[in-house]
Amino acid sequence: MTEISSEEVIYDLRKKIQQIQVDLNQLGEPVSEIPELISSANLLRSNEYLSKANAKKTELLSVYEQYFVALEKLFSTVFDIQNDLKEIQKQQSSMISQTKKRSKTKTKSRITKK
């Protein structure tokens, strides 16, 4: 089974967000009342617009939630890697200091033997 990388997931979600925002913008402004139409027709037109806008906003919130979760996972991974690198750096620093101490001790013992 192939695992999709978080970069691809985040990219795909960002594209979905952009598309939903475009769709929402294309809806335009709420429909203004036309005096020639009876009030129930105006209400129906307004209701249709509000239903479409609400559906797009709900979809947008859902995708933003997925995007946020994907980013949280990515940041969690980055912080785990950062902590691992800190530990490696501490170990290497410790090894370097031990090596220096050993070399100083060997040098002192060589000087003492002569």
DSSP file (Angstrom, degrees, kcal/mol; ACC not computed):
  #  RESIDUE AA STRUCTURE BP1 BP2  ACC     N-H-->O    O-->H-N    N-H-->O    O-->H-N    TCO  KAPPA ALPHA  PHI   PSI    X-CA   Y-CA   Z-CA
    1    1 A M              0   0    0      0, 0.0     2,-0.4     0, 0.0     0, 0.0   0.000 360.0 360.0 360.0 130.1    0.0    0.0    0.0
    2    2 A T        -     0   0    0      1,-0.0     2,-0.5     0, 0.0     0, 0.0  -0.699 360.0-143.2 -88.2 130.8    1.4    3.4   -1.0
    3    3 A E        -     0   0    0     -2,-0.4     2,-0.4     1,-0.0    -1,-0.0  -0.801  13.7-130.6 -95.5 132.5    1.4    6.1    1.6
    4    4 A I        -     0   0    0     -2,-0.5     2,-0.0     1,-0.1     5,-0.0  -0.659  28.4-118.3 -80.9 132.5    0.7    9.6    0.4
    5    5 A S     >  -     0   0    0     -2,-0.4     4,-2.0     1,-0.1     3,-0.3  -0.322  16.5-119.0 -70.2 153.9    3.2   12.1    1.7
    6    6 A S  H  > S+     0   0    0      1,-0.2     4,-2.7     2,-0.2     5,-0.2   0.808 113.7  61.0 -63.5 -28.3    2.1   14.9    4.0
    7    7 A E  H  > S+     0   0    0      2,-0.2     4,-2.4     1,-0.2    -1,-0.2   0.923 106.2  45.5 -63.2 -42.8    3.4   17.4    1.4
    8    8 A E  H  > S+     0   0    0     -3,-0.3     4,-2.9     2,-0.2    -2,-0.2   0.905 113.2  50.1 -66.5 -41.2    1.0   16.0   -1.2
    9    9 A V  H  X S+     0   0    0     -4,-2.0     4,-2.7     2,-0.2     5,-0.2   0.937 112.7  46.2 -62.3 -46.8   -1.9   16.0    1.2
   10   10 A I  H  X S+     0   0    0     -4,-2.7     4,-2.4     2,-0.2    -1,-0.2   0.903 113.4  49.4 -64.1 -40.9   -1.3   19.6    2.2
   11   11 A Y  H  X S+     0   0    0     -4,-2.4     4,-2.2    -5,-0.2    -2,-0.2   0.937 112.5  47.5 -62.9 -46.5   -0.9   20.6   -1.4
   12   12 A D  H  X S+     0   0    0     -4,-2.9     4,-2.2     1,-0.2    -2,-0.2   0.912 113.0  48.3 -61.9 -43.2   -4.1   18.9   -2.4
   13   13 A L  H  X S+     0   0    0     -4,-2.7     4,-2.5     2,-0.2    -1,-0.2   0.896 109.5  52.5 -65.3 -39.0   -6.0   20.4    0.5
   14   14 A R  H  X S+     0   0    0     -4,-2.4     4,-2.4     1,-0.2    -1,-0.2   0.906 109.1  50.3 -62.8 -40.5   -4.7   23.9   -0.2
   15   15 A K  H  X S+     0   0    0     -4,-2.2     4,-2.4     2,-0.2    -1,-0.2   0.904 110.0  50.4 -63.1 -41.3   -5.8   23.5   -3.8
   16   16 A K  H  X S+     0   0    0     -4,-2.2     4,-2.7     2,-0.2     5,-0.2   0.917 109.7  51.2 -62.5 -42.2   -9.3   22.4   -2.6
   17   17 A I  H  X S+     0   0    0     -4,-2.5     4,-2.4     1,-0.2    -2,-0.2   0.933 110.8  48.0 -59.4 -46.8   -9.4   25.5   -0.3
   18   18 A Q  H  X S+     0   0    0     -4,-2.4     4,-2.1     1,-0.2    -1,-0.2   0.906 112.2  49.3 -62.1 -41.6   -8.5   27.8   -3.2
   19   19 A Q  H  X S+     0   0    0     -4,-2.4     4,-2.7     2,-0.2    -2,-0.2   0.906 111.0  48.9 -66.0 -41.5  -11.2   26.2   -5.5
   20   20 A I  H  X S+     0   0    0     -4,-2.7     4,-2.7     2,-0.2    -1,-0.2   0.902 110.2  51.7 -65.0 -39.7  -13.9   26.4   -2.8
   21   21 A Q  H  X S+     0   0    0     -4,-2.4     4,-2.3    -5,-0.2    -1,-0.2   0.895 110.4  48.9 -63.4 -38.5  -13.0   30.1   -2.2
   22   22 A V  H  X S+     0   0    0     -4,-2.1     4,-2.1     2,-0.2    -2,-0.2   0.935 111.7  49.2 -63.8 -45.8  -13.3   30.7   -6.0
   23   23 A D  H  X S+     0   0    0     -4,-2.7     4,-0.9     1,-0.2    -2,-0.2   0.908 111.6  49.2 -59.1 -42.6  -16.6   28.9   -6.1
   24   24 A L  H >< S+     0   0    0     -4,-2.7     3,-0.5     1,-0.2     4,-0.5   0.899 110.7  49.7 -64.9 -40.9  -17.8   31.0   -3.1
   25   25 A N  H >< S+     0   0    0     -4,-2.3     3,-1.1     1,-0.2    -1,-0.2   0.845 104.5  59.6 -66.2 -33.0  -16.7   34.2   -4.8
   26   26 A Q  H 3< S+     0   0    0     -4,-2.1    -1,-0.2     1,-0.3    -2,-0.2   0.748  91.6  68.0 -68.9 -22.5  -18.5   33.3   -8.0
   27   27 A L  T << S-     0   0    0     -4,-0.9    -1,-0.3    -3,-0.5    -2,-0.2   0.801  92.5-165.9 -65.1 -25.4  -21.7   33.2   -6.1
   28   28 A G    <   -     0   0    0     -3,-1.1    -1,-0.2    -4,-0.5     3,-0.1  -0.345  35.4 -24.1  76.6-157.0  -21.3   36.9   -5.8
   29   29 A E  S    S-     0   0    0      1,-0.2     3,-0.1    -3,-0.1    20,-0.0  -0.463  83.7 -78.0 -87.2 160.8  -23.4   39.0   -3.4
   30   30 A P        -     0   0    0      0, 0.0     2,-0.3     0, 0.0    -1,-0.2  -0.262  59.0 -95.9 -57.2 147.7  -26.7   38.1   -2.0
   31   31 A V        -     0   0    0     14,-0.2     2,-0.2    15,-0.1     3,-0.1  -0.482  39.3-136.0 -69.9 126.9  -29.5   38.6   -4.5
   32   32 A S        -     0   0    0     -2,-0.3     2,-0.1     1,-0.1    -1,-0.1  -0.482  30.5 -92.0 -81.2 156.4  -31.2   41.9   -4.0
   33   33 A E        -     0   0    0     -2,-0.2    -1,-0.1     1,-0.1     6,-0.1  -0.417  30.4-144.3 -69.7 140.1  -35.0   42.1   -4.1
   34   34 A I    >   -     0   0    0      4,-0.1     3,-1.8     1,-0.1     8,-0.1  -0.933   7.8-145.9-104.4 118.3  -36.5   42.9   -7.4
   35   35 A P  T 3  S+     0   0    0      0, 0.0    -1,-0.1     0, 0.0     4,-0.1   0.770  94.7  62.7 -57.8 -27.1  -39.6   45.1   -6.8
   36   36 A E  T 3  S+     0   0    0      2,-0.1     2,-0.2    -3,-0.0    -3,-0.0   0.770  93.6  75.1 -71.7 -23.4  -41.5   43.6   -9.7
   37   37 A L  S <  S-     0   0    0     -3,-1.8     2,-0.1     1,-0.1     5,-0.0  -0.565  90.8-106.4 -90.2 152.8  -41.5   40.1   -8.1
   38   38 A I    >>  -     0   0    0     -2,-0.2     4,-1.8     1,-0.1     3,-0.7  -0.358  35.1-106.3 -72.9 160.3  -43.7   39.2   -5.3
   39   39 A S  H 3> S+     0   0    0      1,-0.3     4,-2.4     2,-0.2     5,-0.2   0.828 117.3  57.0 -61.0 -34.6  -42.1   38.8   -1.9
   40   40 A S  H 3> S+     0   0    0      1,-0.2     4,-2.1     2,-0.2    -1,-0.3   0.876 106.5  50.1 -66.7 -34.8  -42.2   35.0   -1.8
   41   41 A A  H <> S+     0   0    0     -3,-0.7     4,-2.3     2,-0.2    -1,-0.2   0.904 110.5  50.0 -67.5 -40.6  -40.2   34.9   -5.1
   42   42 A N  H  X S+     0   0    0     -4,-1.8     4,-2.4     1,-0.2    -2,-0.2   0.902 110.9  50.0 -61.9 -41.2  -37.6   37.2   -3.6
   43   43 A L  H  X S+     0   0    0     -4,-2.4     4,-2.8     2,-0.2    -2,-0.2   0.889 109.3  51.2 -65.6 -38.5  -37.4   35.1   -0.5
   44   44 A L  H  X S+     0   0    0     -4,-2.1     4,-2.4     2,-0.2    -2,-0.2   0.918 111.5  47.1 -63.6 -43.4  -37.0   31.9   -2.6
   45   45 A R  H  X S+     0   0    0     -4,-2.3     4,-2.0     2,-0.2    -2,-0.2   0.910 114.3  47.2 -64.4 -42.0  -34.1   33.6   -4.6
   46   46 A S  H  X S+     0   0    0     -4,-2.4     4,-2.7     1,-0.2    -2,-0.2   0.912 111.7  50.8 -65.1 -42.3  -32.5   34.7   -1.4
   47   47 A N  H  X S+     0   0    0     -4,-2.8     4,-2.5     2,-0.2    -2,-0.2   0.899 108.3  52.3 -62.9 -41.6  -32.9   31.3    0.2
   48   48 A E  H  X S+     0   0    0     -4,-2.4     4,-2.2     2,-0.2    -1,-0.2   0.928 111.7  46.4 -60.4 -46.2  -31.3   29.6   -2.8
   49   49 A Y  H  X S+     0   0    0     -4,-2.0     4,-2.8     1,-0.2     5,-0.2   0.946 113.2  48.6 -61.3 -48.5  -28.3   31.9   -2.6
   50   50 A L  H  X S+     0   0    0     -4,-2.7     4,-2.5     1,-0.2    -1,-0.2   0.859 110.0  52.5 -63.3 -35.4  -28.0   31.4    1.1
   51   51 A S  H  X S+     0   0    0     -4,-2.5     4,-2.3     2,-0.2    -1,-0.2   0.929 112.2  44.7 -64.6 -45.6  -28.2   27.7    0.8
   52   52 A K  H  X S+     0   0    0     -4,-2.2     4,-2.2     2,-0.2    -2,-0.2   0.930 115.2  47.6 -64.2 -45.3  -25.4   27.6   -1.8
   53   53 A A  H  X S+     0   0    0     -4,-2.8     4,-2.4     1,-0.2    -2,-0.2   0.907 112.3  49.9 -63.1 -41.9  -23.2   29.9    0.2
   54   54 A N  H  X S+     0   0    0     -4,-2.5     4,-2.4    -5,-0.2    -1,-0.2   0.901 109.7  50.7 -64.2 -41.6  -23.8   28.0    3.4
   55   55 A A  H  X S+     0   0    0     -4,-2.3     4,-2.3     1,-0.2    -1,-0.2   0.915 112.1  47.2 -62.8 -42.9  -22.9   24.7    1.6
   56   56 A K  H  X S+     0   0    0     -4,-2.2     4,-2.6     2,-0.2    -2,-0.2   0.898 112.3  49.5 -66.4 -40.0  -19.7   26.1    0.3
   57   57 A K  H  X S+     0   0    0     -4,-2.4     4,-2.4     2,-0.2    -2,-0.2   0.880 110.7  50.2 -67.8 -36.7  -18.7   27.6    3.6
   58   58 A T  H  X S+     0   0    0     -4,-2.4     4,-2.0     2,-0.2    -2,-0.2   0.920 112.1  47.5 -64.6 -43.6  -19.4   24.3    5.3
   59   59 A E  H  X S+     0   0    0     -4,-2.3     4,-2.4     2,-0.2    -2,-0.2   0.904 110.9  52.2 -62.6 -41.7  -17.2   22.5    2.8
   60   60 A L  H  X S+     0   0    0     -4,-2.6     4,-2.6     1,-0.2    -2,-0.2   0.912 108.8  49.6 -62.2 -43.4  -14.5   25.2    3.2
   61   61 A L  H  X S+     0   0    0     -4,-2.4     4,-2.1     2,-0.2    -1,-0.2   0.888 110.3  51.4 -62.7 -39.0  -14.5   24.6    7.0
   62   62 A S  H  X S+     0   0    0     -4,-2.0     4,-2.0     2,-0.2    -2,-0.2   0.925 111.8  45.3 -64.1 -45.1  -14.3   20.9    6.5
   63   63 A V  H  X S+     0   0    0     -4,-2.4     4,-2.7     1,-0.2    -2,-0.2   0.893 110.7  54.0 -68.0 -38.5  -11.3   21.2    4.2
   64   64 A Y  H  X S+     0   0    0     -4,-2.6     4,-2.7     1,-0.2    -1,-0.2   0.893 107.3  52.1 -61.0 -38.2   -9.6   23.7    6.5
   65   65 A E  H  X S+     0   0    0     -4,-2.1     4,-2.3     2,-0.2    -2,-0.2   0.931 111.2  46.0 -63.1 -44.9  -10.0   21.2    9.4
   66   66 A Q  H  X S+     0   0    0     -4,-2.0     4,-2.4     2,-0.2    -2,-0.2   0.902 113.0  51.0 -62.5 -40.9   -8.3   18.5    7.3
   67   67 A Y  H  X S+     0   0    0     -4,-2.7     4,-2.4     1,-0.2    -2,-0.2   0.914 109.9  49.5 -61.7 -45.1   -5.6   21.0    6.3
   68   68 A F  H  X S+     0   0    0     -4,-2.7     4,-2.5     2,-0.2    -2,-0.2   0.909 110.6  49.5 -62.4 -43.7   -5.0   21.9    9.9
   69   69 A V  H  X S+     0   0    0     -4,-2.3     4,-2.2     2,-0.2    -1,-0.2   0.909 111.2  49.8 -62.6 -42.3   -4.7   18.2   10.9
   70   70 A A  H  X S+     0   0    0     -4,-2.4     4,-2.2     1,-0.2    -2,-0.2   0.907 111.6  48.5 -63.7 -41.4   -2.2   17.6    8.1
   71   71 A L  H  X S+     0   0    0     -4,-2.4     4,-3.0     2,-0.2     5,-0.2   0.896 108.9  53.6 -65.2 -39.7   -0.2   20.6    9.2
   72   72 A E  H  X S+     0   0    0     -4,-2.5     4,-2.5     2,-0.2    -2,-0.2   0.917 109.8  47.9 -60.0 -43.1   -0.2   19.5   12.8
   73   73 A K  H  X S+     0   0    0     -4,-2.2     4,-2.3     2,-0.2    -1,-0.2   0.915 112.4  49.4 -63.3 -42.3    1.1   16.0   11.7
   74   74 A L  H  X S+     0   0    0     -4,-2.2     4,-2.4     1,-0.2    -2,-0.2   0.934 112.9  45.9 -63.2 -46.4    3.8   17.7    9.6
   75   75 A F  H  X S+     0   0    0     -4,-3.0     4,-2.7     1,-0.2    -1,-0.2   0.881 110.3  54.3 -65.5 -36.8    4.9   20.0   12.5
   76   76 A S  H  X S+     0   0    0     -4,-2.5     4,-2.2    -5,-0.2    -1,-0.2   0.919 109.9  47.3 -60.9 -43.6    4.9   17.1   14.9
   77   77 A T  H  X S+     0   0    0     -4,-2.3     4,-2.5     2,-0.2    -2,-0.2   0.910 111.4  50.8 -63.6 -42.9    7.2   15.2   12.6
   78   78 A V  H  X S+     0   0    0     -4,-2.4     4,-2.5     1,-0.2    -2,-0.2   0.914 111.3  47.8 -62.4 -42.8    9.4   18.2   12.2
   79   79 A F  H  X S+     0   0    0     -4,-2.7     4,-2.5     2,-0.2    -1,-0.2   0.873 110.3  52.1 -67.9 -36.0    9.7   18.7   16.0
   80   80 A D  H  X S+     0   0    0     -4,-2.2     4,-2.4     2,-0.2    -2,-0.2   0.923 111.4  47.0 -63.3 -43.3   10.4   15.0   16.5
   81   81 A I  H  X S+     0   0    0     -4,-2.5     4,-2.7     2,-0.2    -2,-0.2   0.910 110.7  52.7 -63.0 -42.3   13.2   15.2   14.0
   82   82 A Q  H  X S+     0   0    0     -4,-2.5     4,-2.0     1,-0.2    -2,-0.2   0.919 110.5  47.2 -60.7 -43.8   14.5   18.3   15.7
   83   83 A N  H  X S+     0   0    0     -4,-2.5     4,-2.2     2,-0.2    -1,-0.2   0.902 111.3  51.3 -65.1 -40.4   14.6   16.6   19.0
   84   84 A D  H  X S+     0   0    0     -4,-2.4     4,-2.5     1,-0.2    -2,-0.2   0.911 109.4  50.5 -61.5 -42.0   16.3   13.6   17.5
   85   85 A L  H  X S+     0   0    0     -4,-2.7     4,-2.5     2,-0.2    -1,-0.2   0.878 108.4  52.4 -64.6 -37.2   18.9   15.9   16.0
   86   86 A K  H  X S+     0   0    0     -4,-2.0     4,-2.4     2,-0.2    -1,-0.2   0.918 110.2  48.4 -63.1 -43.0   19.5   17.6   19.4
   87   87 A E  H  X S+     0   0    0     -4,-2.2     4,-2.5     2,-0.2    -2,-0.2   0.912 111.7  49.1 -64.2 -42.4   20.0   14.2   21.0
   88   88 A I  H  X S+     0   0    0     -4,-2.5     4,-2.8     1,-0.2     5,-0.2   0.915 110.6  51.1 -62.0 -42.7   22.5   13.1   18.3
   89   89 A Q  H  X S+     0   0    0     -4,-2.5     4,-2.5     2,-0.2    -2,-0.2   0.903 109.9  49.5 -62.8 -40.7   24.3   16.4   18.6
   90   90 A K  H  X S+     0   0    0     -4,-2.4     4,-2.5     2,-0.2    -2,-0.2   0.922 112.0  48.6 -62.8 -43.8   24.6   15.9   22.4
   91   91 A Q  H  X S+     0   0    0     -4,-2.5     4,-2.5     2,-0.2    -2,-0.2   0.918 112.8  47.1 -63.2 -43.4   25.9   12.3   21.9
   92   92 A Q  H  X S+     0   0    0     -4,-2.8     4,-2.6     2,-0.2    -1,-0.2   0.900 112.0  50.5 -65.4 -40.2   28.5   13.5   19.3
   93   93 A S  H  X S+     0   0    0     -4,-2.5     4,-2.4    -5,-0.2    -2,-0.2   0.914 111.5  48.5 -63.1 -42.1   29.6   16.3   21.6
   94   94 A S  H  X S+     0   0    0     -4,-2.5     4,-2.2     2,-0.2    -2,-0.2   0.906 111.8  49.2 -63.7 -42.2   30.0   13.9   24.5
   95   95 A M  H  X S+     0   0    0     -4,-2.5     4,-2.3     2,-0.2    -2,-0.2   0.896 110.8  50.5 -64.7 -40.2   31.9   11.5   22.3
   96   96 A I  H  X S+     0   0    0     -4,-2.6     4,-2.2     2,-0.2    -2,-0.2   0.920 110.9  48.2 -64.8 -43.4   34.2   14.3   21.1
   97   97 A S  H  X S+     0   0    0     -4,-2.4     4,-2.1     1,-0.2    -1,-0.2   0.883 111.9  49.9 -66.4 -36.6   34.9   15.5   24.6
   98   98 A Q  H  X S+     0   0    0     -4,-2.2     4,-2.3     2,-0.2    -1,-0.2   0.898 110.2  50.8 -65.9 -39.7   35.7   11.9   25.7
   99   99 A T  H  X S+     0   0    0     -4,-2.3     4,-2.4     1,-0.2    -2,-0.2   0.898 110.1  49.5 -64.1 -40.6   38.0   11.5   22.8
  100  100 A K  H  X S+     0   0    0     -4,-2.2     4,-2.2     2,-0.2    -1,-0.2   0.900 110.5  50.3 -65.2 -40.7   39.8   14.7   23.7
  101  101 A K  H  X S+     0   0    0     -4,-2.1     4,-2.3     2,-0.2    -2,-0.2   0.910 111.8  48.0 -64.3 -41.3   40.2   13.6   27.3
  102  102 A R  H  X S+     0   0    0     -4,-2.3     4,-2.6     1,-0.2     5,-0.2   0.907 111.1  49.8 -65.4 -42.5   41.6   10.2   26.2
  103  103 A S  H  X S+     0   0    0     -4,-2.4     4,-2.3     2,-0.2    -1,-0.2   0.887 111.3  49.2 -67.0 -35.8   44.1   11.8   23.9
  104  104 A K  H  X S+     0   0    0     -4,-2.2     4,-2.5     2,-0.2    -1,-0.2   0.904 111.8  49.3 -66.5 -40.9   45.2   14.2   26.6
  105  105 A T  H  X S+     0   0    0     -4,-2.3     4,-2.4     2,-0.2    -2,-0.2   0.909 112.2  47.5 -64.7 -42.7   45.6   11.3   29.0
  106  106 A K  H  X S+     0   0    0     -4,-2.6     4,-2.0     2,-0.2    -2,-0.2   0.897 112.1  50.2 -64.7 -41.0   47.6    9.3   26.4
  107  107 A T  H  X S+     0   0    0     -4,-2.3     4,-2.1    -5,-0.2    -2,-0.2   0.920 111.7  47.9 -64.7 -42.5   49.8   12.3   25.7
  108  108 A K  H  X S+     0   0    0     -4,-2.5     4,-2.3     1,-0.2    -2,-0.2   0.895 111.6  50.0 -64.2 -40.9   50.5   12.9   29.4
  109  109 A S  H  X S+     0   0    0     -4,-2.4     4,-1.8     2,-0.2    -1,-0.2   0.855 110.1  50.6 -69.1 -33.3   51.3    9.2   30.0
  110  110 A R  H  X S+     0   0    0     -4,-2.0     4,-1.4     2,-0.2    -1,-0.2   0.906 111.4  47.9 -67.1 -42.4   53.7    9.2   27.0
  111  111 A I  H  < S+     0   0    0     -4,-2.1    -2,-0.2     1,-0.2    -1,-0.2   0.905 111.9  50.3 -66.5 -39.8   55.4   12.3   28.3
  112  112 A T  H  < S+     0   0    0     -4,-2.3    -1,-0.2     1,-0.2    -2,-0.2   0.853 107.1  54.6 -66.4 -37.3   55.7   10.7   31.8
  113  113 A K  H  <        0   0    0     -4,-1.8    -1,-0.2     1,-0.3    -2,-0.2   0.814 360.0 360.0 -67.3 -32.7   57.2    7.5   30.4
  114  114 A K     <        0   0    0     -4,-1.4    -1,-0.3    -3,-0.2    -2,-0.2   0.506 360.0 360.0 -73.4 360.0   60.0    9.3   28.7
